[in-house]
Amino acid sequence: MAQEKRSFVELIRSIYLYLFTAIGLILIIVGIFQISNYIIKITAFDKYQLGYEESKCDYITEPVALDQKSISTEEAKLKNDKCLQGLEELRRYKKITDGARAITFLLVGGGLFWFHLTRSNLLAKKDKS
């Protein structure tokens, strides 16, 4: 009975170690994809790409009352300039957060993988002896 309970505990321990080793490996793979995407966005394009948010300043509209004229071209240009300035701030923010996210995936995945892989190797060596 004690031997059976001990082997069940070792089975659960092995499943836990190998499961978290696999999760760490998956995080490393996601981090590699994210960092390669980040590097491509930095090197291949003039400006850091935002995706669908890139064209949000093209569609600035202002609601106009029926008895008023539409906004002047000067006001429209001012609004567009303000929107483009906000887009540049968003570009800078997204560049930083994308890089940080990619590095975090690599570090957390690498640490999780390394820690659990070394523990599972120690467990395998212990089982052999």
C-alpha positions as CSV (number, residue, x, y, z in Angstrom):
1,M,0.0,0.0,0.0
2,A,2.8,2.4,0.9
3,Q,4.6,1.5,-2.3
4,E,1.5,2.1,-4.4
5,K,0.9,5.5,-2.7
6,R,4.5,6.5,-3.3
7,S,4.4,5.6,-7.0
8,F,1.1,7.6,-7.3
9,V,2.8,10.7,-5.8
10,E,5.8,10.2,-8.1
11,L,3.4,10.0,-11.1
12,I,1.7,13.2,-10.1
13,R,5.1,14.9,-9.5
14,S,6.2,13.8,-13.0
15,I,3.1,15.0,-14.7
16,Y,3.4,18.4,-12.9
17,L,7.0,18.8,-13.9
18,Y,6.6,17.8,-17.5
19,L,3.4,19.9,-17.9
20,F,5.1,23.0,-16.6
21,T,8.2,22.3,-18.7
22,A,5.9,22.2,-21.8
23,I,4.2,25.4,-20.7
24,G,7.6,27.0,-20.4
25,L,8.5,25.8,-23.9
26,I,5.2,27.2,-25.3
27,L,6.0,30.6,-23.7
28,I,9.4,30.6,-25.2
29,I,8.0,29.9,-28.7
30,V,5.4,32.7,-28.3
31,G,8.2,35.0,-27.1
32,I,10.3,34.1,-30.2
33,F,7.4,35.0,-32.5
34,Q,6.7,38.2,-30.7
35,I,10.3,39.3,-30.7
36,S,10.7,38.5,-34.4
37,N,7.5,40.5,-35.2
38,Y,8.9,43.4,-33.1
39,I,12.2,43.3,-34.9
40,I,10.5,43.3,-38.3
41,K,8.3,46.2,-37.3
42,I,11.4,48.2,-36.2
43,T,13.7,47.4,-39.1
44,A,11.5,46.9,-42.2
45,F,9.2,50.0,-41.9
46,D,9.9,53.7,-41.6
47,K,7.5,54.0,-38.7
48,Y,6.5,51.4,-36.1
49,Q,3.3,49.8,-37.5
50,L,0.1,50.0,-35.5
51,G,-2.1,47.9,-37.7
52,Y,-5.7,49.0,-38.0
53,E,-5.2,52.0,-35.8
54,E,-2.9,53.5,-38.5
55,S,-5.8,55.0,-40.4
56,K,-7.9,56.3,-37.6
57,C,-7.1,59.9,-38.4
58,D,-8.4,59.6,-41.9
59,Y,-12.0,59.5,-40.6
60,I,-12.3,62.4,-38.3
61,T,-15.8,63.9,-38.4
62,E,-17.5,66.5,-36.4
63,P,-21.2,66.5,-35.8
64,V,-22.7,69.7,-37.3
65,A,-26.1,71.3,-36.3
66,L,-28.5,71.9,-39.1
67,D,-28.4,75.7,-38.7
68,Q,-24.5,75.9,-38.6
69,K,-21.9,75.7,-41.4
70,S,-19.4,72.9,-41.4
71,I,-16.0,73.4,-39.7
72,S,-13.4,75.4,-41.6
73,T,-10.5,73.8,-43.3
74,E,-8.2,75.4,-40.7
75,E,-10.0,73.8,-37.8
76,A,-10.1,70.4,-39.7
77,K,-6.3,70.6,-40.3
78,L,-5.8,71.5,-36.6
79,K,-7.9,68.4,-35.5
80,N,-6.0,66.2,-38.0
81,D,-2.7,67.5,-36.7
82,K,-3.8,66.8,-33.1
83,C,-4.9,63.3,-34.1
84,L,-1.6,62.6,-35.9
85,Q,0.3,63.8,-32.8
86,G,-1.8,61.3,-30.7
87,L,-1.0,58.6,-33.2
88,E,2.8,59.2,-32.8
89,E,2.4,59.0,-29.0
90,L,0.5,55.7,-29.4
91,R,3.2,54.5,-31.8
92,R,5.9,55.2,-29.2
93,Y,3.9,53.6,-26.4
94,K,3.1,50.5,-28.5
95,K,6.7,50.1,-29.5
96,I,7.8,50.0,-25.9
97,T,5.0,47.7,-24.7
98,D,5.5,45.2,-27.6
99,G,9.2,45.0,-26.9
100,A,8.6,44.5,-23.2
101,R,6.0,41.9,-23.8
102,A,8.3,39.9,-26.1
103,I,11.1,40.0,-23.6
104,T,8.8,39.0,-20.7
105,F,7.5,36.0,-22.6
106,L,11.1,34.9,-23.3
107,L,12.3,35.4,-19.7
108,V,9.3,33.9,-18.0
109,G,9.1,31.0,-20.4
110,G,12.9,30.4,-20.2
111,G,12.8,30.4,-16.4
112,L,9.8,28.2,-16.2
113,F,11.3,25.8,-18.7
114,W,14.8,25.7,-17.2
115,F,13.5,25.3,-13.6
116,H,11.1,22.5,-14.3
117,L,13.4,20.7,-16.8
118,T,16.2,20.6,-14.3
119,R,13.8,19.3,-11.6
120,S,12.5,16.6,-13.9
121,N,16.0,15.6,-14.8
122,L,16.9,15.3,-11.1
123,L,13.7,13.2,-10.6
124,A,14.7,10.9,-13.6
125,K,18.2,10.4,-12.1
126,K,16.7,9.7,-8.7
127,D,14.4,7.0,-10.3
128,K,17.4,5.3,-12.1
129,S,19.3,4.9,-8.9
